[in-house]
């Protein structure tokens, strides 16, 4: 039995998706994830940086560069090739899972209205 890599959490998924178009800093990632989900997903700052740290250790994201803005360091992150592969794999997994439900023609298993 082969062991598969674990699925991404929803915040991880949208963090990686935010980086598809190029490097972003933390606030840019939060904003992009919020826009991608029509505001449904609000990633807290602590959640973001914890997730970025774990994903950087896993090789899914990398630090692209740092800038000093208004006297503060601003770190930009980029998607790695491994991160892009993981993101595509997760998108495919979710599409396959959704097809199980969306492909049903009847109303079996639904509660009466």
Chimera marker file (.cmm) of the C-alpha trace (Angstrom):
<marker_set name="trace">
<marker id="1" x="0.000" y="0.000" z="0.000" r="1" g="1" b="0" radius="0.5"/>
<marker id="2" x="1.448" y="3.346" z="-1.035" r="1" g="1" b="0" radius="0.5"/>
<marker id="3" x="1.219" y="6.247" z="1.313" r="1" g="1" b="0" radius="0.5"/>
<marker id="4" x="-0.087" y="9.393" z="-0.323" r="1" g="1" b="0" radius="0.5"/>
<marker id="5" x="0.800" y="12.901" z="0.716" r="1" g="1" b="0" radius="0.5"/>
<marker id="6" x="-1.842" y="14.403" z="3.000" r="1" g="1" b="0" radius="0.5"/>
<marker id="7" x="-4.435" y="16.747" z="1.591" r="1" g="1" b="0" radius="0.5"/>
<marker id="8" x="-4.022" y="20.467" z="1.995" r="1" g="1" b="0" radius="0.5"/>
<marker id="9" x="-6.144" y="22.362" z="4.467" r="1" g="1" b="0" radius="0.5"/>
<marker id="10" x="-8.440" y="24.963" z="2.959" r="1" g="1" b="0" radius="0.5"/>
<marker id="11" x="-6.209" y="27.888" z="4.049" r="1" g="1" b="0" radius="0.5"/>
<marker id="12" x="-3.121" y="26.105" z="2.654" r="1" g="1" b="0" radius="0.5"/>
<marker id="13" x="-4.911" y="25.473" z="-0.626" r="1" g="1" b="0" radius="0.5"/>
<marker id="14" x="-5.857" y="29.123" z="-1.073" r="1" g="1" b="0" radius="0.5"/>
<marker id="15" x="-2.440" y="30.355" z="0.089" r="1" g="1" b="0" radius="0.5"/>
<marker id="16" x="-0.797" y="28.266" z="-2.639" r="1" g="1" b="0" radius="0.5"/>
<marker id="17" x="-3.443" y="29.348" z="-5.160" r="1" g="1" b="0" radius="0.5"/>
<marker id="18" x="-2.740" y="33.001" z="-4.309" r="1" g="1" b="0" radius="0.5"/>
<marker id="19" x="0.902" y="32.474" z="-5.265" r="1" g="1" b="0" radius="0.5"/>
<marker id="20" x="0.144" y="31.006" z="-8.703" r="1" g="1" b="0" radius="0.5"/>
<marker id="21" x="0.451" y="34.394" z="-10.403" r="1" g="1" b="0" radius="0.5"/>
<marker id="22" x="3.723" y="35.289" z="-8.725" r="1" g="1" b="0" radius="0.5"/>
<marker id="23" x="5.292" y="36.242" z="-5.407" r="1" g="1" b="0" radius="0.5"/>
<marker id="24" x="3.208" y="38.020" z="-2.771" r="1" g="1" b="0" radius="0.5"/>
<marker id="25" x="3.756" y="39.306" z="0.743" r="1" g="1" b="0" radius="0.5"/>
<marker id="26" x="1.559" y="38.252" z="3.648" r="1" g="1" b="0" radius="0.5"/>
<marker id="27" x="-1.161" y="40.883" z="3.300" r="1" g="1" b="0" radius="0.5"/>
<marker id="28" x="-1.296" y="40.250" z="-0.456" r="1" g="1" b="0" radius="0.5"/>
<marker id="29" x="-1.833" y="36.538" z="0.182" r="1" g="1" b="0" radius="0.5"/>
<marker id="30" x="-4.617" y="37.227" z="2.700" r="1" g="1" b="0" radius="0.5"/>
<marker id="31" x="-6.311" y="39.611" z="0.276" r="1" g="1" b="0" radius="0.5"/>
<marker id="32" x="-6.008" y="37.235" z="-2.713" r="1" g="1" b="0" radius="0.5"/>
<marker id="33" x="-7.399" y="34.296" z="-0.706" r="1" g="1" b="0" radius="0.5"/>
<marker id="34" x="-10.319" y="36.421" z="0.446" r="1" g="1" b="0" radius="0.5"/>
<marker id="35" x="-11.075" y="37.537" z="-3.109" r="1" g="1" b="0" radius="0.5"/>
<marker id="36" x="-10.830" y="33.983" z="-4.462" r="1" g="1" b="0" radius="0.5"/>
<marker id="37" x="-13.481" y="32.851" z="-1.967" r="1" g="1" b="0" radius="0.5"/>
<marker id="38" x="-15.693" y="35.951" z="-2.210" r="1" g="1" b="0" radius="0.5"/>
<marker id="39" x="-14.753" y="36.800" z="1.369" r="1" g="1" b="0" radius="0.5"/>
<marker id="40" x="-15.796" y="33.430" z="2.796" r="1" g="1" b="0" radius="0.5"/>
<marker id="41" x="-12.252" y="32.519" z="3.870" r="1" g="1" b="0" radius="0.5"/>
<marker id="42" x="-10.562" y="35.010" z="6.154" r="1" g="1" b="0" radius="0.5"/>
<marker id="43" x="-7.050" y="33.893" z="6.990" r="1" g="1" b="0" radius="0.5"/>
<marker id="44" x="-5.810" y="35.333" z="10.278" r="1" g="1" b="0" radius="0.5"/>
<marker id="45" x="-2.262" y="36.673" z="10.340" r="1" g="1" b="0" radius="0.5"/>
<marker id="46" x="-1.112" y="34.018" z="12.842" r="1" g="1" b="0" radius="0.5"/>
<marker id="47" x="-2.666" y="31.265" z="10.745" r="1" g="1" b="0" radius="0.5"/>
<marker id="48" x="-1.014" y="32.615" z="7.601" r="1" g="1" b="0" radius="0.5"/>
<marker id="49" x="2.518" y="32.813" z="8.938" r="1" g="1" b="0" radius="0.5"/>
<marker id="50" x="2.256" y="29.459" z="10.714" r="1" g="1" b="0" radius="0.5"/>
<marker id="51" x="1.044" y="27.859" z="7.472" r="1" g="1" b="0" radius="0.5"/>
<marker id="52" x="3.744" y="29.598" z="5.412" r="1" g="1" b="0" radius="0.5"/>
<marker id="53" x="6.431" y="28.378" z="7.808" r="1" g="1" b="0" radius="0.5"/>
<marker id="54" x="5.194" y="24.785" z="7.606" r="1" g="1" b="0" radius="0.5"/>
<marker id="55" x="4.803" y="24.943" z="3.817" r="1" g="1" b="0" radius="0.5"/>
<marker id="56" x="8.284" y="26.438" z="3.463" r="1" g="1" b="0" radius="0.5"/>
<marker id="57" x="9.739" y="23.544" z="5.506" r="1" g="1" b="0" radius="0.5"/>
<marker id="58" x="7.805" y="21.125" z="3.269" r="1" g="1" b="0" radius="0.5"/>
<marker id="59" x="9.218" y="22.787" z="0.141" r="1" g="1" b="0" radius="0.5"/>
<marker id="60" x="5.850" y="24.035" z="-1.155" r="1" g="1" b="0" radius="0.5"/>
<marker id="61" x="6.722" y="27.739" z="-0.914" r="1" g="1" b="0" radius="0.5"/>
<marker id="62" x="10.007" y="29.630" z="-0.718" r="1" g="1" b="0" radius="0.5"/>
<marker id="63" x="11.037" y="33.115" z="0.282" r="1" g="1" b="0" radius="0.5"/>
<marker id="64" x="11.387" y="35.131" z="-2.905" r="1" g="1" b="0" radius="0.5"/>
<marker id="65" x="12.773" y="38.367" z="-1.471" r="1" g="1" b="0" radius="0.5"/>
<marker id="66" x="12.527" y="40.848" z="1.367" r="1" g="1" b="0" radius="0.5"/>
<marker id="67" x="11.989" y="44.594" z="1.164" r="1" g="1" b="0" radius="0.5"/>
<marker id="68" x="11.987" y="47.289" z="3.802" r="1" g="1" b="0" radius="0.5"/>
<marker id="69" x="8.734" y="49.271" z="3.662" r="1" g="1" b="0" radius="0.5"/>
<marker id="70" x="8.118" y="52.048" z="6.192" r="1" g="1" b="0" radius="0.5"/>
<marker id="71" x="11.004" y="50.699" z="8.270" r="1" g="1" b="0" radius="0.5"/>
<marker id="72" x="9.565" y="47.165" z="8.426" r="1" g="1" b="0" radius="0.5"/>
<marker id="73" x="10.698" y="44.046" z="6.616" r="1" g="1" b="0" radius="0.5"/>
<marker id="74" x="8.209" y="42.735" z="4.072" r="1" g="1" b="0" radius="0.5"/>
<marker id="75" x="8.851" y="39.152" z="2.963" r="1" g="1" b="0" radius="0.5"/>
<marker id="76" x="7.552" y="37.899" z="-0.369" r="1" g="1" b="0" radius="0.5"/>
<marker id="77" x="6.802" y="34.222" z="-0.895" r="1" g="1" b="0" radius="0.5"/>
<marker id="78" x="6.681" y="32.259" z="-4.138" r="1" g="1" b="0" radius="0.5"/>
<marker id="79" x="5.209" y="28.934" z="-5.138" r="1" g="1" b="0" radius="0.5"/>
<marker id="80" x="7.804" y="26.199" z="-5.711" r="1" g="1" b="0" radius="0.5"/>
<marker id="81" x="7.494" y="23.473" z="-8.331" r="1" g="1" b="0" radius="0.5"/>
<marker id="82" x="6.601" y="20.998" z="-5.561" r="1" g="1" b="0" radius="0.5"/>
<marker id="83" x="3.964" y="23.442" z="-4.340" r="1" g="1" b="0" radius="0.5"/>
<marker id="84" x="2.478" y="23.741" z="-7.834" r="1" g="1" b="0" radius="0.5"/>
<marker id="85" x="2.353" y="19.940" z="-8.157" r="1" g="1" b="0" radius="0.5"/>
<marker id="86" x="0.674" y="19.612" z="-4.744" r="1" g="1" b="0" radius="0.5"/>
<marker id="87" x="-1.831" y="22.339" z="-5.623" r="1" g="1" b="0" radius="0.5"/>
<marker id="88" x="-2.767" y="20.649" z="-8.923" r="1" g="1" b="0" radius="0.5"/>
<marker id="89" x="-3.042" y="17.271" z="-7.176" r="1" g="1" b="0" radius="0.5"/>
<marker id="90" x="-5.359" y="18.745" z="-4.545" r="1" g="1" b="0" radius="0.5"/>
<marker id="91" x="-7.501" y="20.496" z="-7.175" r="1" g="1" b="0" radius="0.5"/>
<marker id="92" x="-7.907" y="17.197" z="-9.019" r="1" g="1" b="0" radius="0.5"/>
<marker id="93" x="-8.775" y="15.372" z="-5.776" r="1" g="1" b="0" radius="0.5"/>
<marker id="94" x="-11.449" y="17.960" z="-4.961" r="1" g="1" b="0" radius="0.5"/>
<marker id="95" x="-12.865" y="17.827" z="-8.496" r="1" g="1" b="0" radius="0.5"/>
<marker id="96" x="-13.140" y="14.046" z="-8.281" r="1" g="1" b="0" radius="0.5"/>
<marker id="97" x="-14.778" y="14.269" z="-4.849" r="1" g="1" b="0" radius="0.5"/>
<marker id="98" x="-17.263" y="16.882" z="-6.084" r="1" g="1" b="0" radius="0.5"/>
<marker id="99" x="-18.124" y="14.733" z="-9.118" r="1" g="1" b="0" radius="0.5"/>
<marker id="100" x="-19.379" y="12.000" z="-6.792" r="1" g="1" b="0" radius="0.5"/>
<marker id="101" x="-22.015" y="14.366" z="-5.439" r="1" g="1" b="0" radius="0.5"/>
<marker id="102" x="-22.654" y="16.560" z="-8.481" r="1" g="1" b="0" radius="0.5"/>
<marker id="103" x="-23.089" y="13.535" z="-10.757" r="1" g="1" b="0" radius="0.5"/>
<marker id="104" x="-26.073" y="12.202" z="-8.854" r="1" g="1" b="0" radius="0.5"/>
<marker id="105" x="-29.357" y="12.514" z="-10.717" r="1" g="1" b="0" radius="0.5"/>
<marker id="106" x="-31.756" y="11.470" z="-7.965" r="1" g="1" b="0" radius="0.5"/>
<marker id="107" x="-32.372" y="12.847" z="-4.545" r="1" g="1" b="0" radius="0.5"/>
<marker id="108" x="-31.397" y="9.715" z="-2.625" r="1" g="1" b="0" radius="0.5"/>
<marker id="109" x="-30.246" y="10.401" z="0.874" r="1" g="1" b="0" radius="0.5"/>
<marker id="110" x="-31.679" y="13.903" z="1.156" r="1" g="1" b="0" radius="0.5"/>
<marker id="111" x="-33.903" y="14.880" z="4.010" r="1" g="1" b="0" radius="0.5"/>
<marker id="112" x="-37.490" y="15.796" z="3.183" r="1" g="1" b="0" radius="0.5"/>
<marker id="113" x="-38.233" y="19.505" z="3.005" r="1" g="1" b="0" radius="0.5"/>
<link id1="1" id2="2" r="1" g="1" b="0" radius="0.2"/>
<link id1="2" id2="3" r="1" g="1" b="0" radius="0.2"/>
<link id1="3" id2="4" r="1" g="1" b="0" radius="0.2"/>
<link id1="4" id2="5" r="1" g="1" b="0" radius="0.2"/>
<link id1="5" id2="6" r="1" g="1" b="0" radius="0.2"/>
<link id1="6" id2="7" r="1" g="1" b="0" radius="0.2"/>
<link id1="7" id2="8" r="1" g="1" b="0" radius="0.2"/>
<link id1="8" id2="9" r="1" g="1" b="0" radius="0.2"/>
<link id1="9" id2="10" r="1" g="1" b="0" radius="0.2"/>
<link id1="10" id2="11" r="1" g="1" b="0" radius="0.2"/>
<link id1="11" id2="12" r="1" g="1" b="0" radius="0.2"/>
<link id1="12" id2="13" r="1" g="1" b="0" radius="0.2"/>
<link id1="13" id2="14" r="1" g="1" b="0" radius="0.2"/>
<link id1="14" id2="15" r="1" g="1" b="0" radius="0.2"/>
<link id1="15" id2="16" r="1" g="1" b="0" radius="0.2"/>
<link id1="16" id2="17" r="1" g="1" b="0" radius="0.2"/>
<link id1="17" id2="18" r="1" g="1" b="0" radius="0.2"/>
<link id1="18" id2="19" r="1" g="1" b="0" radius="0.2"/>
<link id1="19" id2="20" r="1" g="1" b="0" radius="0.2"/>
<link id1="20" id2="21" r="1" g="1" b="0" radius="0.2"/>
<link id1="21" id2="22" r="1" g="1" b="0" radius="0.2"/>
<link id1="22" id2="23" r="1" g="1" b="0" radius="0.2"/>
<link id1="23" id2="24" r="1" g="1" b="0" radius="0.2"/>
<link id1="24" id2="25" r="1" g="1" b="0" radius="0.2"/>
<link id1="25" id2="26" r="1" g="1" b="0" radius="0.2"/>
<link id1="26" id2="27" r="1" g="1" b="0" radius="0.2"/>
<link id1="27" id2="28" r="1" g="1" b="0" radius="0.2"/>
<link id1="28" id2="29" r="1" g="1" b="0" radius="0.2"/>
<link id1="29" id2="30" r="1" g="1" b="0" radius="0.2"/>
<link id1="30" id2="31" r="1" g="1" b="0" radius="0.2"/>
<link id1="31" id2="32" r="1" g="1" b="0" radius="0.2"/>
<link id1="32" id2="33" r="1" g="1" b="0" radius="0.2"/>
<link id1="33" id2="34" r="1" g="1" b="0" radius="0.2"/>
<link id1="34" id2="35" r="1" g="1" b="0" radius="0.2"/>
<link id1="35" id2="36" r="1" g="1" b="0" radius="0.2"/>
<link id1="36" id2="37" r="1" g="1" b="0" radius="0.2"/>
<link id1="37" id2="38" r="1" g="1" b="0" radius="0.2"/>
<link id1="38" id2="39" r="1" g="1" b="0" radius="0.2"/>
<link id1="39" id2="40" r="1" g="1" b="0" radius="0.2"/>
<link id1="40" id2="41" r="1" g="1" b="0" radius="0.2"/>
<link id1="41" id2="42" r="1" g="1" b="0" radius="0.2"/>
<link id1="42" id2="43" r="1" g="1" b="0" radius="0.2"/>
<link id1="43" id2="44" r="1" g="1" b="0" radius="0.2"/>
<link id1="44" id2="45" r="1" g="1" b="0" radius="0.2"/>
<link id1="45" id2="46" r="1" g="1" b="0" radius="0.2"/>
<link id1="46" id2="47" r="1" g="1" b="0" radius="0.2"/>
<link id1="47" id2="48" r="1" g="1" b="0" radius="0.2"/>
<link id1="48" id2="49" r="1" g="1" b="0" radius="0.2"/>
<link id1="49" id2="50" r="1" g="1" b="0" radius="0.2"/>
<link id1="50" id2="51" r="1" g="1" b="0" radius="0.2"/>
<link id1="51" id2="52" r="1" g="1" b="0" radius="0.2"/>
<link id1="52" id2="53" r="1" g="1" b="0" radius="0.2"/>
<link id1="53" id2="54" r="1" g="1" b="0" radius="0.2"/>
<link id1="54" id2="55" r="1" g="1" b="0" radius="0.2"/>
<link id1="55" id2="56" r="1" g="1" b="0" radius="0.2"/>
<link id1="56" id2="57" r="1" g="1" b="0" radius="0.2"/>
<link id1="57" id2="58" r="1" g="1" b="0" radius="0.2"/>
<link id1="58" id2="59" r="1" g="1" b="0" radius="0.2"/>
<link id1="59" id2="60" r="1" g="1" b="0" radius="0.2"/>
<link id1="60" id2="61" r="1" g="1" b="0" radius="0.2"/>
<link id1="61" id2="62" r="1" g="1" b="0" radius="0.2"/>
<link id1="62" id2="63" r="1" g="1" b="0" radius="0.2"/>
<link id1="63" id2="64" r="1" g="1" b="0" radius="0.2"/>
<link id1="64" id2="65" r="1" g="1" b="0" radius="0.2"/>
<link id1="65" id2="66" r="1" g="1" b="0" radius="0.2"/>
<link id1="66" id2="67" r="1" g="1" b="0" radius="0.2"/>
<link id1="67" id2="68" r="1" g="1" b="0" radius="0.2"/>
<link id1="68" id2="69" r="1" g="1" b="0" radius="0.2"/>
<link id1="69" id2="70" r="1" g="1" b="0" radius="0.2"/>
<link id1="70" id2="71" r="1" g="1" b="0" radius="0.2"/>
<link id1="71" id2="72" r="1" g="1" b="0" radius="0.2"/>
<link id1="72" id2="73" r="1" g="1" b="0" radius="0.2"/>
<link id1="73" id2="74" r="1" g="1" b="0" radius="0.2"/>
<link id1="74" id2="75" r="1" g="1" b="0" radius="0.2"/>
<link id1="75" id2="76" r="1" g="1" b="0" radius="0.2"/>
<link id1="76" id2="77" r="1" g="1" b="0" radius="0.2"/>
<link id1="77" id2="78" r="1" g="1" b="0" radius="0.2"/>
<link id1="78" id2="79" r="1" g="1" b="0" radius="0.2"/>
<link id1="79" id2="80" r="1" g="1" b="0" radius="0.2"/>
<link id1="80" id2="81" r="1" g="1" b="0" radius="0.2"/>
<link id1="81" id2="82" r="1" g="1" b="0" radius="0.2"/>
<link id1="82" id2="83" r="1" g="1" b="0" radius="0.2"/>
<link id1="83" id2="84" r="1" g="1" b="0" radius="0.2"/>
<link id1="84" id2="85" r="1" g="1" b="0" radius="0.2"/>
<link id1="85" id2="86" r="1" g="1" b="0" radius="0.2"/>
<link id1="86" id2="87" r="1" g="1" b="0" radius="0.2"/>
<link id1="87" id2="88" r="1" g="1" b="0" radius="0.2"/>
<link id1="88" id2="89" r="1" g="1" b="0" radius="0.2"/>
<link id1="89" id2="90" r="1" g="1" b="0" radius="0.2"/>
<link id1="90" id2="91" r="1" g="1" b="0" radius="0.2"/>
<link id1="91" id2="92" r="1" g="1" b="0" radius="0.2"/>
<link id1="92" id2="93" r="1" g="1" b="0" radius="0.2"/>
<link id1="93" id2="94" r="1" g="1" b="0" radius="0.2"/>
<link id1="94" id2="95" r="1" g="1" b="0" radius="0.2"/>
<link id1="95" id2="96" r="1" g="1" b="0" radius="0.2"/>
<link id1="96" id2="97" r="1" g="1" b="0" radius="0.2"/>
<link id1="97" id2="98" r="1" g="1" b="0" radius="0.2"/>
<link id1="98" id2="99" r="1" g="1" b="0" radius="0.2"/>
<link id1="99" id2="100" r="1" g="1" b="0" radius="0.2"/>
<link id1="100" id2="101" r="1" g="1" b="0" radius="0.2"/>
<link id1="101" id2="102" r="1" g="1" b="0" radius="0.2"/>
<link id1="102" id2="103" r="1" g="1" b="0" radius="0.2"/>
<link id1="103" id2="104" r="1" g="1" b="0" radius="0.2"/>
<link id1="104" id2="105" r="1" g="1" b="0" radius="0.2"/>
<link id1="105" id2="106" r="1" g="1" b="0" radius="0.2"/>
<link id1="106" id2="107" r="1" g="1" b="0" radius="0.2"/>
<link id1="107" id2="108" r="1" g="1" b="0" radius="0.2"/>
<link id1="108" id2="109" r="1" g="1" b="0" radius="0.2"/>
<link id1="109" id2="110" r="1" g="1" b="0" radius="0.2"/>
<link id1="110" id2="111" r="1" g="1" b="0" radius="0.2"/>
<link id1="111" id2="112" r="1" g="1" b="0" radius="0.2"/>
<link id1="112" id2="113" r="1" g="1" b="0" radius="0.2"/>
</marker_set>
